[in-house]
Amino acid sequence: MKYRHHIPAPQDSAYLQQLLQATPARIGVWRSGTRPLTCDLLKFRADHAAAQDSVNGTVSEELLAGLDLPVLQTMVRDKDEYLTRPDLGRKLSTTGKAYFQQSTSEKRQVQLIISDGLSAQAIEANLSDFLPAFQLGLAYYRISCHRPVFVKYGRVRLLEDVATVVAAEVFVILIGERPGLVTAKSMSAYLVYQPTADTMDADYLVLSNIYSGGTPPVEAAAQLARMVNHVIQVKSSGVSLKLITLKE
């Protein structure tokens, strides 16, 4: 949403309009005495409430069933524990590990995980468009993929634990980003090549800001498929991938 400014007499009105068209951020917010205008304050509180709702929300069972996604869980028991114990969000539950051990004995090139993360709304808003487009992208590059799964209460580095029970080269997680006061519908995709216990943050690649106001989900899916294909060819990800690219 683009904000209307309330500055009574801007020094450069044309430039202010350019700024307003370039970003959904709060630019040109005015005041009444020492306080913000009522309309701006109410919009701020509404956006804050939407962010809280997204953090505390859940992805609908109907969406997951419609996309034929098995539903697993990390070691986190509930939302409160998810917010206070990030370490548990990086580990699969015993049931989750058993599922992968039974269903992914054959090696394939990619394992895709979807998780609510810090914004269930992000998954609700983007997954239906993103998932089929990403699967088509992998098919175009002739990349094999295990069945995608939804893992509740996941963190990005859950991929390292998944890699201990799944035979794949590249691991990808789609996850709801921490909502801000502009949108609660932004999703990110992280990928890493053959993660282990020694994997670091620098080994990950990320495609962020996936939603209608950033990178549209279908376009992001095509970009991610290209990234996966490149990672498989080079057999590296993160900073190491960038160093290889620079040497070439």
RODO-2510 file (C-alpha; in nm, 4 decimals, decimal comma):
residues 248
     n   res          X          Y          Z
     1     m     0,0000     0,0000     0,0000
     2     k     0,1334     0,3448    -0,0949
     3     y     0,0940     0,6040     0,1793
     4     r    -0,0512     0,9475     0,1100
     5     h     0,1627     1,2194     0,2583
     6     h     0,0150     1,4887     0,4797
     7     i     0,2961     1,7449     0,4698
     8     p     0,1140     2,0781     0,4300
     9     a     0,3691     2,2458     0,2004
    10     p     0,6539     2,0169     0,0890
    11     q     0,9589     2,1975    -0,0452
    12     d     0,9823     1,9609    -0,3424
    13     s     0,6413     1,8036    -0,4001
    14     a     0,7428     1,6254    -0,7224
    15     y     1,0394     1,4539    -0,5562
    16     l     0,8262     1,3538    -0,2590
    17     q     0,5795     1,1911    -0,4986
    18     q     0,8661     0,9975    -0,6595
    19     l     0,9694     0,8648    -0,3190
    20     l     0,6131     0,7650    -0,2360
    21     q     0,5824     0,5756    -0,5646
    22     a     0,9145     0,3970    -0,5098
    23     t     0,8436     0,2433    -0,1689
    24     p     0,5552     0,1372     0,0554
    25     a     0,7463     0,2723     0,3579
    26     r     0,6051     0,5494     0,5736
    27     i     0,7325     0,8641     0,4017
    28     g     0,5823     1,2075     0,4513
    29     v     0,4071     1,1227     0,7772
    30     w     0,3012     1,4490     0,9399
    31     r     0,1960     1,5416     1,2920
    32     s    -0,0486     1,7371     1,4995
    33     g     0,1606     1,9163     1,7577
    34     t     0,3931     1,6515     1,9016
    35     r     0,1719     1,3573     1,8031
    36     p     0,1145     1,1696     1,4768
    37     l    -0,2070     1,2274     1,2861
    38     t    -0,4918     0,9986     1,3876
    39     c    -0,5171     0,8344     1,0438
    40     d    -0,1441     0,7477     1,0445
    41     l    -0,1540     0,6175     1,3994
    42     l    -0,4534     0,3946     1,3270
    43     k    -0,2877     0,2551     1,0148
    44     f     0,0304     0,1875     1,2123
    45     r    -0,1646    -0,0001     1,4787
    46     a    -0,3535    -0,1998     1,2151
    47     d    -0,0282    -0,3035     1,0450
    48     h     0,1212    -0,3985     1,3805
    49     a    -0,1822    -0,6125     1,4595
    50     a    -0,1572    -0,7839     1,1199
    51     a     0,2076    -0,8663     1,1886
    52     q     0,1202    -1,0176     1,5257
    53     d    -0,1633    -1,2207     1,3729
    54     s     0,0724    -1,3598     1,1106
    55     v     0,3357    -1,4644     1,3640
    56     n     0,0760    -1,6385     1,5777
    57     g    -0,1279    -1,7790     1,2882
    58     t    -0,1251    -2,1232     1,1288
    59     v    -0,1268    -2,2444     0,7694
    60     s    -0,4665    -2,3881     0,6807
    61     e    -0,5048    -2,7637     0,6538
    62     e    -0,7114    -2,7120     0,3377
    63     l    -0,4184    -2,5446     0,1584
    64     l    -0,1737    -2,8191     0,2550
    65     a    -0,4186    -3,0942     0,1602
    66     g    -0,4938    -2,9255    -0,1723
    67     l    -0,1229    -2,9242    -0,2573
    68     d    -0,0848    -3,2847    -0,1376
    69     l     0,1788    -3,1977     0,1210
    70     p     0,2547    -3,4356     0,4077
    71     v     0,2546    -3,2455     0,7380
    72     l     0,5445    -3,3041     0,9774
    73     q     0,6698    -3,1100     1,2788
    74     t     0,9937    -3,0081     1,4432
    75     m     1,0701    -3,0750     1,8094
    76     v     0,8759    -2,7579     1,8963
    77     r     0,5479    -2,8242     2,0765
    78     d     0,3660    -2,4928     2,0296
    79     k     0,4058    -2,1345     1,9070
    80     d     0,5341    -2,0019     2,2393
    81     e     0,8130    -2,2596     2,2425
    82     y     0,8880    -2,1843     1,8783
    83     l     0,9493    -1,8179     1,9590
    84     t     1,1624    -1,8874     2,2662
    85     r     1,3569    -2,1988     2,1563
    86     p     1,4984    -2,1499     1,8045
    87     d     1,7231    -2,4531     1,8567
    88     l     1,4218    -2,6870     1,8688
    89     g     1,2951    -2,5456     1,5387
    90     r     1,6151    -2,6733     1,3751
    91     k     1,5460    -3,0371     1,4669
    92     l     1,2887    -3,2797     1,3265
    93     s     1,0575    -3,4641     1,5596
    94     t     1,1063    -3,8386     1,5904
    95     t     0,7957    -3,8901     1,3760
    96     g     0,9356    -3,6537     1,1118
    97     k     1,2626    -3,8440     1,0885
    98     a     1,0773    -4,1734     1,0651
    99     y     0,8723    -4,0377     0,7727
   100     f     1,1811    -3,9428     0,5751
   101     q     1,3591    -4,2694     0,6521
   102     q     1,0631    -4,4642     0,5172
   103     s     0,9823    -4,2530     0,2116
   104     t     1,3131    -4,1170     0,0774
   105     s     1,5407    -4,4190     0,0542
   106     e     1,6000    -4,3504    -0,3174
   107     k     1,8475    -4,0677    -0,3817
   108     r     1,7220    -3,7649    -0,5709
   109     q     1,8773    -3,4274    -0,6380
   110     v     1,6502    -3,1951    -0,4383
   111     q     1,4487    -3,2012    -0,1183
   112     l     1,2023    -2,9159    -0,0711
   113     i     1,0690    -2,8228     0,2732
   114     i     0,7936    -2,5687     0,3356
   115     s     0,7527    -2,4164     0,6815
   116     d     0,5361    -2,1487     0,8389
   117     g     0,8341    -1,9818     1,0054
   118     l     0,7434    -1,6390     1,1416
   119     s     0,4591    -1,5728     0,8984
   120     a     0,1842    -1,8209     0,8212
   121     q     0,0242    -1,5571     0,5978
   122     a     0,3297    -1,5620     0,3714
   123     i     0,2810    -1,9312     0,2992
   124     e    -0,0953    -1,8879     0,2556
   125     a    -0,0466    -1,6007     0,0106
   126     n     0,2307    -1,7440    -0,2075
   127     l     0,2589    -2,1219    -0,1944
   128     s    -0,0234    -2,2095    -0,4360
   129     d     0,1446    -2,0088    -0,7134
   130     f     0,5041    -2,0821    -0,6187
   131     l     0,5048    -2,4609    -0,5749
   132     p     0,3751    -2,5757    -0,9165
   133     a     0,5936    -2,3179    -1,0937
   134     f     0,9019    -2,4376    -0,9045
   135     q     0,8255    -2,8014    -0,9832
   136     l     0,7897    -2,7122    -1,3530
   137     g     1,1233    -2,5302    -1,3340
   138     l     1,2979    -2,8352    -1,1906
   139     a     1,1393    -3,0524    -1,4594
   140     y     1,2679    -2,8135    -1,7275
   141     y     1,6236    -2,8632    -1,6000
   142     r     1,5597    -3,2378    -1,5593
   143     i     1,6268    -3,2214    -1,1878
   144     s     1,4758    -3,4964    -0,9739
   145     c     1,3020    -3,4004    -0,6498
   146     h     1,1750    -3,5877    -0,3468
   147     r     0,8150    -3,5232    -0,2520
   148     p     0,7861    -3,1741    -0,0943
   149     v     0,6711    -3,1700     0,2668
   150     f     0,5375    -2,9115     0,5108
   151     v     0,7173    -2,8958     0,8460
   152     k     0,5425    -2,6982     1,1182
   153     y     0,7481    -2,4662     1,3417
   154     g     1,0613    -2,4830     1,1277
   155     r     1,3748    -2,2677     1,1221
   156     v     1,6030    -2,2244     0,8212
   157     r     1,8763    -2,4506     0,9505
   158     l     1,6298    -2,7354     0,9884
   159     l     1,7739    -2,8383     0,6506
   160     e     2,0897    -2,9640     0,8201
   161     d     1,8901    -3,2096     1,0297
   162     v     1,6780    -3,3170     0,7318
   163     a     1,9995    -3,3927     0,5414
   164     t     2,0926    -3,6587     0,7980
   165     v     1,7989    -3,8750     0,6864
   166     v     1,7398    -3,7703     0,3240
   167     a     1,9651    -3,8567     0,0289
   168     a     1,9790    -3,5428    -0,1858
   169     e     2,2277    -3,2885    -0,3197
   170     v     2,0410    -2,9616    -0,2665
   171     f     1,8071    -2,8818     0,0206
   172     v     1,5576    -2,5955    -0,0090
   173     i     1,3251    -2,4424     0,2487
   174     l     1,0417    -2,1987     0,1794
   175     i     0,9665    -2,0086     0,4974
   176     g     0,7569    -1,7143     0,6112
   177     e     0,9686    -1,4071     0,6818
   178     r     0,9440    -1,2062     1,0012
   179     p     0,6540    -0,9669     0,9266
   180     g     0,7148    -0,5947     0,9334
   181     l     0,4847    -0,2955     0,9258
   182     v     0,4667    -0,2962     0,5451
   183     t     0,3625    -0,6557     0,4796
   184     a     0,3100    -0,9848     0,6609
   185     k     0,3012    -1,1859     0,3358
   186     s     0,6693    -1,1975     0,2398
   187     m     0,8260    -1,5424     0,1940
   188     s     1,1913    -1,6438     0,1561
   189     a     1,3608    -1,9424    -0,0072
   190     y     1,6914    -2,0704     0,1324
   191     l     1,9013    -2,3385    -0,0341
   192     v     2,2220    -2,5160     0,0570
   193     y     2,4377    -2,7818    -0,1082
   194     q     2,4848    -3,1038     0,0912
   195     p     2,4575    -2,9557     0,4423
   196     t     2,6341    -3,1205     0,7367
   197     a     2,6866    -3,0508     1,1050
   198     d     2,9686    -2,8162     1,0010
   199     t     2,7524    -2,6068     0,7671
   200     m     2,7508    -2,2329     0,8445
   201     d     2,5195    -1,9448     0,7564
   202     a     2,7672    -1,8447     0,4840
   203     d     2,6958    -2,1726     0,3020
   204     y     2,3343    -2,0738     0,2317
   205     l     2,1856    -1,8841    -0,0611
   206     v     1,8627    -1,6907    -0,0155
   207     l     1,5929    -1,5464    -0,2378
   208     s     1,3842    -1,3134    -0,0216
   209     n     1,0890    -1,0755    -0,0436
   210     i     0,8728    -1,3204    -0,2386
   211     y     0,5193    -1,1792    -0,2593
   212     s     0,3051    -0,9618    -0,4844
   213     g     0,4767    -0,6404    -0,3736
   214     g     0,8302    -0,7784    -0,4154
   215     t     0,9328    -1,0658    -0,6419
   216     p     0,6072    -1,2333    -0,7566
   217     p     0,5942    -1,6016    -0,6537
   218     v     0,5922    -1,7436    -1,0085
   219     e     0,8927    -1,5328    -1,1084
   220     a     1,0714    -1,6267    -0,7846
   221     a     1,0048    -1,9957    -0,8544
   222     a     1,1771    -1,9673    -1,1939
   223     q     1,4725    -1,7867    -1,0369
   224     l     1,5041    -2,0486    -0,7651
   225     a     1,4970    -2,3344    -1,0166
   226     r     1,7847    -2,1669    -1,2043
   227     m     1,9751    -2,1261    -0,8783
   228     v     1,9276    -2,4923    -0,7898
   229     n     2,0467    -2,5994    -1,1336
   230     h     2,3597    -2,3836    -1,1005
   231     v     2,4339    -2,5135    -0,7509
   232     i     2,4086    -2,8731    -0,8726
   233     q     2,6432    -2,8042    -1,1634
   234     v     2,9035    -2,6239    -0,9508
   235     k     2,8486    -2,8476    -0,6436
   236     s     2,8698    -2,5563    -0,4047
   237     s     2,6519    -2,2877    -0,2472
   238     g     2,6779    -1,9670    -0,0479
   239     v     3,0048    -1,7759    -0,0309
   240     s     3,1951    -2,0670    -0,1838
   241     l     2,9713    -2,0555    -0,4916
   242     k     3,0337    -1,6839    -0,5329
   243     l     3,4107    -1,7347    -0,5065
   244     i     3,3975    -2,0035    -0,7756
   245     t     3,1943    -1,7729    -0,9991
   246     l     3,4481    -1,4916    -0,9528
   247     k     3,7364    -1,7231    -1,0492
   248     e     3,5558    -1,8210    -1,3671
***
